[in-house]
Amino acid sequence: MHLVQILLPTTDASTSPFPPELFASVRDELTRKFGGITFHRSAPAEGLWLSDDGVEKDAIVTAEVMVDAIEREWWAHFRADLERRFDQDEIVIRALPITRI
């Protein structure tokens, strides 16, 4: 079993917040596909990374789903769609092996 985490920015490049409907569409799509989701959005995390322009940062929220197997092709298409919807160069999606207890 795997825990898939999707790191989503809370604002666009001009620091305007994304509309709640955008997150709701992600929540609803993942709930339909996987039967459930955990969305950590009450306290956005701060993401930092180095770029050619110095240190950049984002406020991010995390969506998580548990899956038995990783469907890499589906996730690649989903990530590309999220990058388009959120107008991002990259949306990070990561999977961690877990044991359900």
C-alpha positions in Angstrom: 0.0 0.0 0.0 1.1 3.6 -0.7 0.3 7.0 0.6 0.2 9.4 -2.3 0.7 13.1 -1.4 -0.1 16.0 -3.8 1.5 19.3 -2.9 -0.7 22.2 -4.1 0.1 25.9 -4.0 -2.4 28.1 -2.3 -1.7 31.2 -4.5 -0.9 32.0 -8.0 2.3 33.8 -9.2 0.9 37.2 -8.2 0.1 35.8 -4.7 -3.7 35.9 -5.3 -5.4 33.0 -3.6 -6.7 30.2 -5.8 -10.5 30.0 -5.6 -11.9 27.3 -3.3 -13.7 25.7 -6.2 -10.3 24.7 -7.7 -9.4 22.7 -4.5 -12.9 21.3 -4.4 -12.5 19.9 -7.9 -9.3 18.1 -6.9 -10.9 16.8 -3.7 -14.0 15.5 -5.6 -12.0 13.9 -8.4 -9.7 12.1 -6.0 -12.6 11.0 -3.8 -14.5 9.5 -6.8 -11.3 7.7 -8.1 -10.0 6.4 -4.8 -13.0 6.4 -2.4 -11.5 8.9 0.0 -9.1 11.7 0.6 -7.4 13.7 3.3 -6.9 17.3 2.6 -4.6 19.3 4.9 -5.5 22.9 4.2 -6.2 24.7 7.5 -2.5 25.5 8.1 -0.6 25.9 4.8 3.0 24.6 4.9 5.8 26.8 3.6 7.8 25.3 0.7 11.2 26.8 -0.1 13.6 26.0 -2.9 16.6 27.5 -4.6 16.3 28.9 -8.1 18.5 31.1 -10.3 16.8 34.1 -8.8 17.5 33.1 -5.2 15.2 31.4 -2.6 11.6 31.1 -3.7 8.7 30.1 -1.5 5.1 28.8 -1.7 2.4 28.3 0.8 1.1 24.8 0.1 -1.6 22.4 1.1 -1.4 18.6 0.9 -4.0 16.2 -0.5 -3.4 12.5 0.4 -4.9 9.3 -0.8 -4.1 5.7 0.0 -3.7 3.3 -2.9 -2.9 -0.4 -3.3 -0.8 0.1 -6.4 0.7 3.1 -8.2 -0.9 3.7 -11.6 2.1 5.7 -13.0 0.4 6.7 -16.3 -2.8 7.9 -14.6 -0.7 9.9 -12.1 1.5 11.4 -14.8 -1.7 12.6 -16.7 -3.2 13.9 -13.4 -0.1 15.8 -12.5 0.1 17.4 -16.0 -3.6 18.4 -15.6 -2.9 19.9 -12.1 0.1 21.9 -13.5 -2.2 23.4 -16.2 -5.1 24.1 -13.7 -2.8 25.7 -11.2 -0.5 27.3 -13.8 2.6 25.7 -12.3 5.9 24.6 -13.8 5.7 21.5 -11.5 3.3 20.0 -9.1 5.0 17.6 -6.7 3.3 14.2 -6.3 5.1 11.7 -4.2 4.2 8.2 -3.0 5.4 6.6 0.2 5.1 2.9 1.0 2.9 2.4 4.1 1.5 -0.4 6.2 -2.1 0.0 7.2 -2.6 -1.0 10.9 
